[in-house]
Amino acid sequence: MHGQDANALGQPRPGTDIYIDAAGAAAVVNTALTSAKWGARLITVAVHKKPEPIDLGAMLRSEMTIIASQGYPTEIFQVTPELAVQPGASPG
């Protein structure tokens, strides 16, 4: 679906440019790292609650850029009730 590309060592990889971690699990990060083509990006919007090892060798082979994003850092208590509302329900 994304075509064929390679990592920095010429090993075949999917031609995917961007990976998104919304799960907060090291397995997601490591899967992206070991699957990534040279120069791909990983955007992590998930909260990683406990430190877990990531494959730095895979990061070197892909030269992946990892971008972290945190939403609502100063207004979390104002938006939390809206985030918790079930689909189709009004925030009250």
C-alpha positions as a printed Julia matrix, in Angstrom:
92×3 Matrix{Float64}:
   0.0    0.0    0.0
   2.85   2.41   0.85
   5.34   1.09  -1.65
   8.84  -0.18  -1.05
  11.81   1.73   0.35
  14.89   0.97   2.48
  16.55   1.9    5.75
  20.03   3.47   6.01
  21.66   0.06   5.43
  19.63  -0.62   2.3
  17.39  -3.21   3.97
  13.91  -3.22   2.44
  11.24  -1.37   4.39
   7.71  -0.1    3.66
   7.67   3.34   2.04
   5.69   4.79   4.97
   6.73   8.34   5.85
   4.88   8.87   9.14
   4.0    6.6   12.05
   1.7    7.69  14.9
   1.84   6.28  18.43
  -1.48   6.81  20.18
  -1.21   3.68  22.37
   1.55   4.52  24.85
   3.24   1.13  24.54
   6.93   0.55  23.82
   5.92  -2.21  21.39
   4.35   0.4   19.12
   7.5    2.54  19.14
   9.76  -0.47  18.55
   7.57  -1.78  15.73
   7.72   1.59  14.01
  11.49   1.77  14.51
  12.13  -1.69  13.08
   9.73  -1.13  10.18
  10.74   2.39   9.22
  12.46   3.48   6.07
  15.33   5.94   6.21
  14.17   9.38   7.36
  10.66   8.39   8.5
   8.96  10.19  11.38
   7.22   8.9   14.49
   4.75  11.21  16.19
   3.82  10.14  19.69
   0.71  11.65  21.23
   0.26   8.84  23.73
   1.18   8.96  27.39
   3.85   6.4   28.24
   3.2    5.66  31.91
   6.24   3.5   32.61
   9.75   3.56  31.17
  10.41   0.73  28.75
  13.43   0.07  26.54
  13.35   1.07  22.9
  15.6   -0.3   20.15
  18.22   2.42  19.65
  19.94   0.33  16.97
  16.74   0.38  14.92
  16.56   4.15  15.46
  20.08   4.5   14.04
  19.3    2.28  11.04
  16.22   4.3   10.16
  17.49   7.7   11.3
  13.9    8.2   12.39
  12.79  11.54  13.76
  10.65  11.18  16.88
   8.27  14.03  17.63
   6.47  14.18  20.96
   3.25  16.11  21.37
   1.27  16.89  24.47
  -2.15  18.39  24.12
  -3.82  20.68  26.62
  -0.84  21.15  29.0
  -2.32  24.18  30.75
  -6.05  23.68  30.34
  -6.32  19.94  31.04
  -8.85  20.41  33.85
 -11.13  22.52  31.62
 -11.16  19.99  28.74
 -11.15  16.7   30.67
 -14.95  16.63  31.18
 -15.46  17.14  27.45
 -12.99  14.37  26.59
 -14.81  11.95  28.9
 -18.26  12.5   27.34
 -19.64   9.49  25.47
 -20.26   9.96  21.72
 -23.66  11.46  21.08
 -24.04  12.79  24.63
 -23.93  16.43  25.55
 -21.2   17.67  27.93
 -23.86  18.89  30.32
